[in-house]
Amino acid sequence: MHIHWSEDPTKGNARLWFDGSLVLDKKLKTKGAEAVYFCQPGIHRSPHKPSVDSIYFDNFVLATTLDEVLMKP
């Protein structure tokens, strides 16, 4: 997964690969207003040193409501 965080929907971008194939490549607002809770998982490192990093997520849930997160029947 690669996410470019932005409040601007023309600059925000989400990309997701599954088994090596790109399955999602979408421009969208990826960050809410400063007053809204937001989570930005990732690898935090110096922007002055080049690197190639990978991060893997398992059982990751993306939702817009609490009910979706809780997966209520």
C-alpha positions in Angstrom: 0.0 0.0 0.0 1.2 3.5 -0.8 -0.7 6.6 0.4 0.1 10.2 -0.4 -1.6 12.0 2.5 -3.4 15.2 1.5 -6.6 17.2 2.3 -6.7 18.1 -1.4 -8.6 15.3 -3.4 -6.5 16.2 -6.5 -3.3 15.5 -4.6 -4.2 12.6 -2.3 -3.6 9.2 -3.7 -4.0 5.6 -2.6 -2.4 2.6 -4.3 -2.8 -1.0 -3.2 -1.0 -4.1 -4.5 -2.3 -7.6 -3.9 0.1 -10.5 -4.7 2.2 -8.2 -6.8 -0.6 -6.7 -8.9 -1.8 -3.2 -8.6 -5.5 -3.5 -7.6 -6.3 0.1 -6.6 -4.9 3.4 -7.9 -7.1 6.3 -6.9 -6.9 10.1 -6.4 -8.9 11.2 -3.4 -8.9 13.2 -0.1 -6.8 11.0 2.2 -6.7 13.3 5.2 -9.5 15.0 7.0 -9.4 18.5 8.5 -6.9 19.0 11.3 -9.6 18.8 13.9 -10.7 15.3 12.7 -8.9 12.1 14.1 -6.7 10.6 11.5 -4.2 7.7 11.5 -1.1 7.6 9.4 0.7 4.3 9.7 4.0 3.9 8.0 7.8 3.8 8.3 9.1 7.0 9.8 12.6 7.8 8.7 14.9 10.6 7.7 13.7 12.3 4.4 17.4 13.1 3.7 18.6 9.5 3.2 17.3 7.5 0.3 15.8 4.1 1.1 13.5 1.4 -0.2 11.2 0.1 2.5 8.2 -2.3 2.8 5.5 -2.4 5.3 2.9 -5.2 5.5 -0.6 -5.0 7.0 -2.8 -8.0 7.9 -6.5 -7.8 8.8 -6.5 -4.1 7.9 -10.0 -2.4 7.9 -10.8 0.8 6.0 -14.2 2.2 6.8 -16.1 5.5 7.0 -18.3 4.5 9.9 -17.8 2.9 13.3 -20.3 0.1 12.5 -18.2 -0.8 9.5 -15.1 -1.1 11.7 -16.9 -3.2 14.3 -18.3 -5.4 11.5 -21.7 -5.7 13.1 -24.0 -8.3 11.5 
